[in-house]
Amino acid sequence: MSPPARPLLSPVAVPASVRLEDLRVGDLLAEGGEGRVHQLPRQPHLVYKSYRHPVDLSHLEDLVSWPEHLEPDAQAVVRAASAWPCSVVTDATGEARGLLMPRAPRRFSLRHRDGHSRLASLSYLTADPQHRAAAYGLALPHPAAAERVGLAYALARLLATFDSARPAIGHGDLSTKNVLWSLQRGPEVFVIDCDNSDRFDADDRPTGPPSRRRAMTPNWDDPAVARGANPTVTTDRYSLALVFVRVVGAANFPIQARQRRGEPVELRFSVPPGPGSGPLLDPDAPVWRLVARSLSMAGHGERPAAAQWVGVLEDLLESMGGAEVAAAVRAAQGDRPANAAAPEGPASVAPRPVAGRRADPSPGPRDVAIIPVAAARREPGGTRPGPRLGPSPAPTVHIGYRYGPGAGRSGGPAAPTWVRPSGQRAMAPHSVAPGGPIFPAAWAELKMQLRRLAVWWVALHRTVLRPPAGSGRRPRRGRALIMCLVVDFVSLVLGGAAVALVVSPLIQH
């Protein structure tokens, strides 16, 4: 008699606990200090994260069951905007081995001009769109566009759900690698690495294992958190303000080092001309008060909750003429249309304790100042003269999104129509980005890639020089040794050829 077939996971419903032997674990997708992430061929919408070290089973079970205590609308936001763990994976002895988590949908990726798709991280939005157009062939929304504000609004709605729940949730590492975005259905975010989130009780104390160590991404960390300490309940509130200025302003705004030294911070926020620039040019606008209070080190324990951001950003989008953008965000996160029947009982994503248009009566912090500055108007057509490299065989991939009439009234966006972001014209993959020549942008991108190559080279040699830790790492160390020899040999040959090209003319003379 043949053995009974093992149960397979349903592509729709996932049980709260799954045995490892019932999974078909596929290729490795990512690897970090805490564990490895594998794809699941039978459940392509999920990934399996296996932990290197033992993890408390009850902690993982509480993490998986946390959304069940939320109201339906709040659950919809969490499911749509985050990779919240959905199942605990155990071995035959019942010990916890890892978690199943949703995989980022395909719309949270971008296709470069070379044909390869990559996850749409915040790094695409925290730099000049002209640089990204020159490097990757992408035409992103211009700085201060309503779509960029909509992405901050989508993140604020998710964090408001985290913040207002009981127990409250603190992600703690809202960085460029952990926040993905999309504009296909309207501005959306998808937050990953949620299994590292902390839960906080009513007194803002973490309820997880006391020995648990959290790490934050450099340049995205909270300077109010001491080195070696874990993120606090207000860390996500600092991150939300940082994401807003960097995404909406399309710039890096490095401020943490100065804040750790106790220095005041002054952000000069450049606002390009456009129909929605007026509200952002007001230095007393409620959004700038929120940014200053959220980034302040003086009152870091009283940073504004994400729920306050929800109301202020809704009003900001409306004043910018982007009410349809806000409606598209709510529809993408599962909000019901205005004329839909509400279920029994309360169902609220986040309260709005502060009205966006009302002035904040509390005095602003003295250690953070936000100064909006009107950017210089470009020449007619939105371009400046510059060299053009080669023919224009194909248009650039545009990311802009147009919303049809009545989107805000019906509660959801009309059918999407792909358009160029305002102020930009179609560009060829090898043409100049609007606003200037390609060479400064290409050189900046080349320097970034060279830095990444240097980091990879150092990590490769560390892997080879590190003493073997066991039989499981020997094949990997052997492959790294072979790769190291090949890379060093090729580098030596190319370096020798470059030196020969420089030296030979001098010898001949």
Steps between C-alpha positions, in 0.01 A plus 500: 500500500634841406543751784232769529572820312621788708258791523587800288447856599202665343591787268240712680478397867818432698479318835651667805754218534668288232744212527825541313472156342176609331678779315695480180775753565641659185795718410659752730369853448687694768727443797570706808649471842177364649399246240439407138199570276394232250236494232228233505429353153157369608402829663662772286312770692687407820861479617656294777740664744709251696680618812860414576445485875211367711204737530234503769192325359248698704653828380456399135145376562405831662653685206302298245171537687534875564289617199209284614435749782458793260181636350427389140613827340823500698564137406456592134765772529749266667444223243522737202796711612731261685654155487359409839590141605212264435620162629755345738715220355590221743706183471398146592572567869280809510789746522467827307716509189373812324205688354295519183450853373334656196725564205502851354259514202653565160369854485755588770785460253643712221631391162823671400591580144724189498187285537566387858243559775602604849308569818373858512677618815498856628849554354336576165308788654763653730715641219454736208257337252726618217780282636270200516379569146856515368612190689199268468266646237225578750296821502394540860261764640665837543586624852202619706258319269168383642599136434798537732282652772258212440773246578567673834124499561483124433785436744338726761176299482688175561699647790183648648359147510820373665510789746136500610468122550528323834766379527656766282750400234833665430677393182822673601681490162300690239790541261554499127536122497184428701244735340395418143268715290279488192288741296321247282173503697572834656767580761565185707765385745595147601704473821712188539709357785196523728601188692755717681231735629464563872172501691448768766260495792290791630807640681707491178714214623599221256333168569732277297798294619723722720824378339386585151734738317363724225710659227424817304626593154770770505381840373141390575540444874355708780772717661298507823573127545832441673750280321439137590144569619181389329256732319231657714129548450567842339769385256250439219369855548848638434532269199170621356619862501834397350324302225276798427780753447720257307229359273302819440819707472684238288817556702700326771497768774771346724422632848563222753870569555434865583215406731717254693750781557221714641510748214185672369375390158375727225341333196463716192228315311500584129151521346487513118237718333170334425127505570541329839810681624317775692407296811855370537653848467317619812759481783218486757317214330386227743711239322822691574401528866453123506837442330683727745338344808557146371869557421571693820744356751385734774157342533560159347279336761199705385524461125164532317319172446453374145126564530571873498692457176199330339276804543766756409605316184139457390450875527833566329406280204163670472659845501747381233216385277576133574179381666488217244847393610381463861193309382721264299717435807197410710356276228830315457509435876154345500278788608136463413337752264308777668164348402586149625317363800713501813524177705375482853731643762771764471738483207757772490846499349628792700350790695563856395554689826651803327332671206746571223405862439497600867817664624696302755480698826817349646825687431725345240830339600808719499744233382329430162399762243333425166541774239312439173671672207356559155722325244621698199262481209630301206516618144190453284444135431651393832850438357834670474734458205724198528667235288292212375660161474390296203158445339169461679374150416252459786331706770592490865280300736274754669372446852242779522136423569190689390173474686170511318209733574298417806769290667462678831119482488477128431758402760743348250705604200386467144686277257867602502647689209877516472625852449821696529549681829420866460785716374677209334506389141564158355863393512689234317700246697823664381382858495555784739274528803303822523684779672859449394771283353530135576867501607462623863223249563691217332813583700306504826344164417841359399648604835213333686548175304876510561438534873266202491762302308762586760270391784430172319872442438583552868215269611619230257854508639371497859304185420817335368720611789244416771585169673256219415217470754383152409435258216190686386704806398785320321332480156408867522855593606641296211280677248601834651869406469461413132305820436764700687782356289313566177410858596855581614650349184268694272561818698877446472480449124276804445713714731819395322344579164393844623849573635655384172276734302616793715869412523574383146458845336736648760768237430477558126565873549 
